[in-house]
């Protein structure tokens, strides 16, 4: 009996240590040094386009800054719905985050029925990091040299001209539909699984034209012809390319944006740490250095979570008006 009494305190101490270790193991990512293991960035775009180039550039800089691996996991399809849905259901620990865009966060809620995620309820915005106009580019052999020529050709042969996009309801799709509405044309939509395949088939002459943020990169190599930019003003990097508003479509503007998101419930300190690292990537110039060879038209920003959330709500409302004017309905 005496022996048992002596062992009980030892057993109690052992159990206390085990319990303490269990509690430590269960602590959320916010209580540890983050990141302490590889972070996966789910990218709902296919490889090759701007939607793949941008997150990879950020991943490389974050890896250099933190000393931890950041992995890009491409999950394209269904106009970014597949990858975004996967990210929405990931563990909210900061080790799986999403590369989101105007399409996945502002356009899909308008144009997709039974969307399997809610941008504002299922995600914690981390940072808005990229903004860019698009460019209206045509296949090299299309016999037009201006927006005026394109409109005339499209009106002379209704439905014959084709335009590619990153998918139904994507920003490139809506940019073209806004063009159709304002120009009074009726070009035929050819949706792809992402912007990469859309621009490649434009270069190959499979389709006649597309709207893409990476247009000038290809135009400078003679692979496509750039007729106009969708921005409110001319791009500093392409000052000779007029805006669509200058080209006869007064009031036309359609820009795209991208940022990063964490699943809802991700600890706030983790979200703040990720934002701090992304802001550092922008402010230091390291991110621009990574992007310069691939795309110099993209504006780098670092808008924090609260500002980003408000921005998404405003963008959703703005594009709702555009889709209504273009008579686009949710599918």
Secondary structure as a PSIPRED ss2 file (coil, helix, strand):
# PSIPRED VFORMAT (PSIPRED V4.0)

   1 X C   1.000  0.000  0.000
   2 X H   0.000  1.000  0.000
   3 X H   0.000  1.000  0.000
   4 X H   0.000  1.000  0.000
   5 X H   0.000  1.000  0.000
   6 X H   0.000  1.000  0.000
   7 X H   0.000  1.000  0.000
   8 X H   0.000  1.000  0.000
   9 X H   0.000  1.000  0.000
  10 X H   0.000  1.000  0.000
  11 X H   0.000  1.000  0.000
  12 X H   0.000  1.000  0.000
  13 X H   0.000  1.000  0.000
  14 X H   0.000  1.000  0.000
  15 X H   0.000  1.000  0.000
  16 X H   0.000  1.000  0.000
  17 X H   0.000  1.000  0.000
  18 X H   0.000  1.000  0.000
  19 X H   0.000  1.000  0.000
  20 X H   0.000  1.000  0.000
  21 X H   0.000  1.000  0.000
  22 X H   0.000  1.000  0.000
  23 X H   0.000  1.000  0.000
  24 X H   0.000  1.000  0.000
  25 X H   0.000  1.000  0.000
  26 X H   0.000  1.000  0.000
  27 X C   1.000  0.000  0.000
  28 X C   1.000  0.000  0.000
  29 X H   0.000  1.000  0.000
  30 X H   0.000  1.000  0.000
  31 X H   0.000  1.000  0.000
  32 X C   1.000  0.000  0.000
  33 X C   1.000  0.000  0.000
  34 X C   1.000  0.000  0.000
  35 X C   1.000  0.000  0.000
  36 X C   1.000  0.000  0.000
  37 X C   1.000  0.000  0.000
  38 X C   1.000  0.000  0.000
  39 X E   0.000  0.000  1.000
  40 X E   0.000  0.000  1.000
  41 X E   0.000  0.000  1.000
  42 X E   0.000  0.000  1.000
  43 X E   0.000  0.000  1.000
  44 X C   1.000  0.000  0.000
  45 X C   1.000  0.000  0.000
  46 X C   1.000  0.000  0.000
  47 X C   1.000  0.000  0.000
  48 X C   1.000  0.000  0.000
  49 X C   1.000  0.000  0.000
  50 X H   0.000  1.000  0.000
  51 X H   0.000  1.000  0.000
  52 X H   0.000  1.000  0.000
  53 X H   0.000  1.000  0.000
  54 X H   0.000  1.000  0.000
  55 X H   0.000  1.000  0.000
  56 X H   0.000  1.000  0.000
  57 X H   0.000  1.000  0.000
  58 X H   0.000  1.000  0.000
  59 X H   0.000  1.000  0.000
  60 X H   0.000  1.000  0.000
  61 X H   0.000  1.000  0.000
  62 X H   0.000  1.000  0.000
  63 X H   0.000  1.000  0.000
  64 X H   0.000  1.000  0.000
  65 X H   0.000  1.000  0.000
  66 X H   0.000  1.000  0.000
  67 X C   1.000  0.000  0.000
  68 X C   1.000  0.000  0.000
  69 X C   1.000  0.000  0.000
  70 X E   0.000  0.000  1.000
  71 X E   0.000  0.000  1.000
  72 X E   0.000  0.000  1.000
  73 X E   0.000  0.000  1.000
  74 X E   0.000  0.000  1.000
  75 X C   1.000  0.000  0.000
  76 X C   1.000  0.000  0.000
  77 X C   1.000  0.000  0.000
  78 X C   1.000  0.000  0.000
  79 X C   1.000  0.000  0.000
  80 X C   1.000  0.000  0.000
  81 X H   0.000  1.000  0.000
  82 X H   0.000  1.000  0.000
  83 X H   0.000  1.000  0.000
  84 X H   0.000  1.000  0.000
  85 X H   0.000  1.000  0.000
  86 X H   0.000  1.000  0.000
  87 X H   0.000  1.000  0.000
  88 X H   0.000  1.000  0.000
  89 X C   1.000  0.000  0.000
  90 X C   1.000  0.000  0.000
  91 X C   1.000  0.000  0.000
  92 X C   1.000  0.000  0.000
  93 X C   1.000  0.000  0.000
  94 X C   1.000  0.000  0.000
  95 X C   1.000  0.000  0.000
  96 X E   0.000  0.000  1.000
  97 X E   0.000  0.000  1.000
  98 X E   0.000  0.000  1.000
  99 X E   0.000  0.000  1.000
 100 X E   0.000  0.000  1.000
 101 X E   0.000  0.000  1.000
 102 X H   0.000  1.000  0.000
 103 X H   0.000  1.000  0.000
 104 X H   0.000  1.000  0.000
 105 X H   0.000  1.000  0.000
 106 X H   0.000  1.000  0.000
 107 X H   0.000  1.000  0.000
 108 X H   0.000  1.000  0.000
 109 X H   0.000  1.000  0.000
 110 X H   0.000  1.000  0.000
 111 X H   0.000  1.000  0.000
 112 X C   1.000  0.000  0.000
 113 X C   1.000  0.000  0.000
 114 X C   1.000  0.000  0.000
 115 X C   1.000  0.000  0.000
 116 X C   1.000  0.000  0.000
 117 X C   1.000  0.000  0.000
 118 X C   1.000  0.000  0.000
 119 X C   1.000  0.000  0.000
 120 X C   1.000  0.000  0.000
 121 X C   1.000  0.000  0.000
 122 X C   1.000  0.000  0.000
 123 X E   0.000  0.000  1.000
 124 X E   0.000  0.000  1.000
 125 X E   0.000  0.000  1.000
 126 X E   0.000  0.000  1.000
 127 X E   0.000  0.000  1.000
 128 X E   0.000  0.000  1.000
 129 X E   0.000  0.000  1.000
 130 X E   0.000  0.000  1.000
 131 X E   0.000  0.000  1.000
 132 X E   0.000  0.000  1.000
 133 X E   0.000  0.000  1.000
 134 X C   1.000  0.000  0.000
 135 X E   0.000  0.000  1.000
 136 X E   0.000  0.000  1.000
 137 X E   0.000  0.000  1.000
 138 X E   0.000  0.000  1.000
 139 X E   0.000  0.000  1.000
 140 X C   1.000  0.000  0.000
 141 X C   1.000  0.000  0.000
 142 X C   1.000  0.000  0.000
 143 X C   1.000  0.000  0.000
 144 X C   1.000  0.000  0.000
 145 X C   1.000  0.000  0.000
 146 X C   1.000  0.000  0.000
 147 X H   0.000  1.000  0.000
 148 X H   0.000  1.000  0.000
 149 X H   0.000  1.000  0.000
 150 X H   0.000  1.000  0.000
 151 X H   0.000  1.000  0.000
 152 X H   0.000  1.000  0.000
 153 X H   0.000  1.000  0.000
 154 X H   0.000  1.000  0.000
 155 X H   0.000  1.000  0.000
 156 X H   0.000  1.000  0.000
 157 X C   1.000  0.000  0.000
 158 X C   1.000  0.000  0.000
 159 X C   1.000  0.000  0.000
 160 X C   1.000  0.000  0.000
 161 X C   1.000  0.000  0.000
 162 X E   0.000  0.000  1.000
 163 X E   0.000  0.000  1.000
 164 X E   0.000  0.000  1.000
 165 X E   0.000  0.000  1.000
 166 X C   1.000  0.000  0.000
 167 X C   1.000  0.000  0.000
 168 X C   1.000  0.000  0.000
 169 X C   1.000  0.000  0.000
 170 X C   1.000  0.000  0.000
 171 X H   0.000  1.000  0.000
 172 X H   0.000  1.000  0.000
 173 X H   0.000  1.000  0.000
 174 X H   0.000  1.000  0.000
 175 X H   0.000  1.000  0.000
 176 X H   0.000  1.000  0.000
 177 X H   0.000  1.000  0.000
 178 X H   0.000  1.000  0.000
 179 X H   0.000  1.000  0.000
 180 X H   0.000  1.000  0.000
 181 X H   0.000  1.000  0.000
 182 X H   0.000  1.000  0.000
 183 X H   0.000  1.000  0.000
 184 X C   1.000  0.000  0.000
 185 X C   1.000  0.000  0.000
 186 X C   1.000  0.000  0.000
 187 X C   1.000  0.000  0.000
 188 X E   0.000  0.000  1.000
 189 X E   0.000  0.000  1.000
 190 X E   0.000  0.000  1.000
 191 X E   0.000  0.000  1.000
 192 X C   1.000  0.000  0.000
 193 X C   1.000  0.000  0.000
 194 X C   1.000  0.000  0.000
 195 X H   0.000  1.000  0.000
 196 X H   0.000  1.000  0.000
 197 X H   0.000  1.000  0.000
 198 X H   0.000  1.000  0.000
 199 X H   0.000  1.000  0.000
 200 X H   0.000  1.000  0.000
 201 X H   0.000  1.000  0.000
 202 X H   0.000  1.000  0.000
 203 X H   0.000  1.000  0.000
 204 X C   1.000  0.000  0.000
 205 X C   1.000  0.000  0.000
 206 X C   1.000  0.000  0.000
 207 X C   1.000  0.000  0.000
 208 X C   1.000  0.000  0.000
 209 X E   0.000  0.000  1.000
 210 X E   0.000  0.000  1.000
 211 X E   0.000  0.000  1.000
 212 X E   0.000  0.000  1.000
 213 X C   1.000  0.000  0.000
 214 X C   1.000  0.000  0.000
 215 X H   0.000  1.000  0.000
 216 X H   0.000  1.000  0.000
 217 X H   0.000  1.000  0.000
 218 X H   0.000  1.000  0.000
 219 X H   0.000  1.000  0.000
 220 X C   1.000  0.000  0.000
 221 X C   1.000  0.000  0.000
 222 X C   1.000  0.000  0.000
 223 X C   1.000  0.000  0.000
 224 X E   0.000  0.000  1.000
 225 X E   0.000  0.000  1.000
 226 X E   0.000  0.000  1.000
 227 X E   0.000  0.000  1.000
 228 X E   0.000  0.000  1.000
 229 X E   0.000  0.000  1.000
 230 X C   1.000  0.000  0.000
 231 X C   1.000  0.000  0.000
 232 X C   1.000  0.000  0.000
 233 X C   1.000  0.000  0.000
 234 X C   1.000  0.000  0.000
 235 X C   1.000  0.000  0.000
 236 X H   0.000  1.000  0.000
 237 X H   0.000  1.000  0.000
 238 X H   0.000  1.000  0.000
 239 X C   1.000  0.000  0.000
 240 X C   1.000  0.000  0.000
 241 X C   1.000  0.000  0.000
 242 X C   1.000  0.000  0.000
 243 X E   0.000  0.000  1.000
 244 X C   1.000  0.000  0.000
 245 X C   1.000  0.000  0.000
 246 X C   1.000  0.000  0.000
 247 X C   1.000  0.000  0.000
 248 X C   1.000  0.000  0.000
 249 X C   1.000  0.000  0.000
 250 X C   1.000  0.000  0.000
 251 X C   1.000  0.000  0.000
 252 X C   1.000  0.000  0.000
 253 X C   1.000  0.000  0.000
 254 X C   1.000  0.000  0.000
 255 X E   0.000  0.000  1.000
 256 X E   0.000  0.000  1.000
 257 X E   0.000  0.000  1.000
 258 X E   0.000  0.000  1.000
 259 X E   0.000  0.000  1.000
 260 X E   0.000  0.000  1.000
 261 X E   0.000  0.000  1.000
 262 X E   0.000  0.000  1.000
 263 X E   0.000  0.000  1.000
 264 X C   1.000  0.000  0.000
 265 X C   1.000  0.000  0.000
 266 X C   1.000  0.000  0.000
 267 X C   1.000  0.000  0.000
 268 X H   0.000  1.000  0.000
 269 X H   0.000  1.000  0.000
 270 X H   0.000  1.000  0.000
 271 X H   0.000  1.000  0.000
 272 X H   0.000  1.000  0.000
 273 X H   0.000  1.000  0.000
 274 X H   0.000  1.000  0.000
 275 X H   0.000  1.000  0.000
 276 X H   0.000  1.000  0.000
 277 X H   0.000  1.000  0.000
 278 X H   0.000  1.000  0.000
 279 X H   0.000  1.000  0.000
 280 X H   0.000  1.000  0.000
 281 X H   0.000  1.000  0.000
 282 X H   0.000  1.000  0.000
 283 X H   0.000  1.000  0.000
 284 X C   1.000  0.000  0.000
 285 X C   1.000  0.000  0.000
 286 X H   0.000  1.000  0.000
 287 X H   0.000  1.000  0.000
 288 X H   0.000  1.000  0.000
 289 X H   0.000  1.000  0.000
 290 X H   0.000  1.000  0.000
 291 X H   0.000  1.000  0.000
 292 X C   1.000  0.000  0.000
 293 X C   1.000  0.000  0.000
 294 X C   1.000  0.000  0.000
 295 X C   1.000  0.000  0.000
 296 X C   1.000  0.000  0.000
 297 X C   1.000  0.000  0.000
 298 X C   1.000  0.000  0.000
 299 X E   0.000  0.000  1.000
 300 X E   0.000  0.000  1.000
 301 X E   0.000  0.000  1.000
 302 X E   0.000  0.000  1.000
 303 X E   0.000  0.000  1.000
 304 X C   1.000  0.000  0.000
 305 X H   0.000  1.000  0.000
 306 X H   0.000  1.000  0.000
 307 X H   0.000  1.000  0.000
 308 X H   0.000  1.000  0.000
 309 X H   0.000  1.000  0.000
 310 X H   0.000  1.000  0.000
 311 X H   0.000  1.000  0.000
 312 X H   0.000  1.000  0.000
 313 X H   0.000  1.000  0.000
 314 X H   0.000  1.000  0.000
 315 X H   0.000  1.000  0.000
 316 X H   0.000  1.000  0.000
 317 X H   0.000  1.000  0.000
 318 X H   0.000  1.000  0.000
 319 X H   0.000  1.000  0.000
 320 X H   0.000  1.000  0.000
 321 X H   0.000  1.000  0.000
 322 X H   0.000  1.000  0.000
 323 X H   0.000  1.000  0.000
 324 X H   0.000  1.000  0.000
 325 X H   0.000  1.000  0.000
 326 X C   1.000  0.000  0.000
 327 X C   1.000  0.000  0.000
 328 X C   1.000  0.000  0.000
 329 X C   1.000  0.000  0.000
 330 X C   1.000  0.000  0.000
 331 X C   1.000  0.000  0.000
